[in-house]
Amino acid sequence: MQGLVTKSTGSWYSVETEDGKKYDCRIKGKLRMKGLVSTNPVAVGDFVDFDLEADLQTGVISRVHDRKNYIIRKSINLSKQVQIIAANLDLACLVVTLASPRTSLGFIDRFLVTAEAYDVPALLIFNKLDLFSEEGLEVLQIYTDLYESLGYPCYSVSATEGTNVDALKAVLKDKTSLFSGHSGVGKSSLINQLIPGVELRTGEISDWSNTGKHTTTFAELFDLPFGGKLIDTPGIRELGITDIEKQELSHFFPEMRALMHNCKFNNCVHINEPGCAVLKALEAGEIEPSRYDSYQSIYFGNETRH
């Protein structure tokens, strides 16, 4: 039998067949061995083959179909391994906030680099629009202008008041979209707006750390009532970049990608080389310093949390 993985709880997977039936499945031992480089050889969004067990209610996954793309992150407990967050995506949506809790530009850039590296179109959703001061709205405009100039669509919404949610629905329609972000940015509240009746648990902001409490503990795929699918993921506290060679990193910054062929040396990594077109553009104000800071941070291997 064939089906789509709609939920992962670690050792068991919920698999939905074309006729809408769902089966709890586990992984065949041999399949687990193939996935040694990642903590989860099967991810939400995967299409799989599975065999029903004697009870006709549970199954064993025997094969994962080739993936169109996927998004990964470093495993928290096993630093040398990676975790596939979701597979076969049309969009990667990062829900961010400018306050309570603040999402750093470094974190945003790491997410966008990961999406670029794994060939997933990305967009940013700025939530909690109802809490913005005039100064906050000015900062939001600066962020929006920056990222839209790089080719990343930006949407400003209020999950609690439903502001601009219809515009978001239009872009998500008929696509399979990943929703990610720090805990506390209102991701679950926004999904509740997009899918009335799903009633995901929402978490309050922790007073002492100004970070959200984790409310999603596993990835899960939902059907959108207006067409398409949405994959909700656990709140990400940090995002380590993995599997990207230092020499390739600039390929995943669109503004650097456009310039790097003008560098004097073919192997230029845009740190301190003479005749570097990227450094020249940075000096001329054509590359945003925060983006270059993110590039250096990733290049030299520093983790970015909030």
C-alpha positions, 0 to 999 in steps of 0.5 A: 500500500502507498500513503502520505506521512501526516504525523511523526511521534518518533517511533510511530508514523501516521500514514494516510492513503488516497482514500483518506484512511489512516494507519499507524506505522512503524519502520522496518529495521532495514530502513532504519539502518539506511537513515543513519545520517539522520535521526529520522529516516521517515519525515512528515510529507514523505510518500511511503510504501507500507505493508499492513500487519495481521490486525489490519490497523497498523503497518510497517513502512518498507520504502520511502519514495524519492523526495522532491526536497526537504528541510533539515536541522541539526539534531539537538541531542546528537550534534553529528546527526541531522533531523529532517523536519519535513519533505516534499514542500512547495513553501517554507514559511517562517513565523517571526516576531519583532518583540515578545519574543524577538526573532533575530535577523541571524535566525531569519537568515539561517532559516532562509539559507537552509531553505535556499540550500534545499531548494524550497521557496521561502517567505516570512510571516511577521505576526502580532501586528496588533502589538506594534507601536509606531516605531515598531511599524517603521522597523517592520517596514525596514525588515520587509523592504530588505527581505522582499528586495532579496526575493522573499515575500513578507506578510504582516499578520495578527493571528489574534485579530485575523488581520491579513490572514486572507492574503496568507490563505491566497498564497498557501492555497493548493501548496504544501507549506512548512510552518516554522519559528521560535516557540511563542511567536504565535504559530499555533494561533495563526494555524488556528486561524487558517484551519478553524476547528483544529484547535492547536494548543497555544502557549503563553510567553515565559516571563523569566526568559521572554521565550515561548513554551513549546506547545508542538512536540512533533511535526504534523500535516493538516489539510487546509480547508481552502486547498493545500496542506500545512505542516506544523513543526515544533518550535525551534530554539536554535538553528544550526546550519549543517551539510553546507560547505563553506565555499558554497555558503555565498550561493545561498545568499541571493545578493552575494550569488549575483555578485560573486562571479565578479570577484578577482579569484574563483575561490573567493569566500568573501572574507578578506580577499583582494578584489572581492566584489561582495566586500566592495558592494558591502562597503558601498552600502549595496549589501545590508550589514546584518546579512553580511554579519549572518554570513560571517556567523554561519561561515565561522560556525557560530550558533544563533539562538534568539 
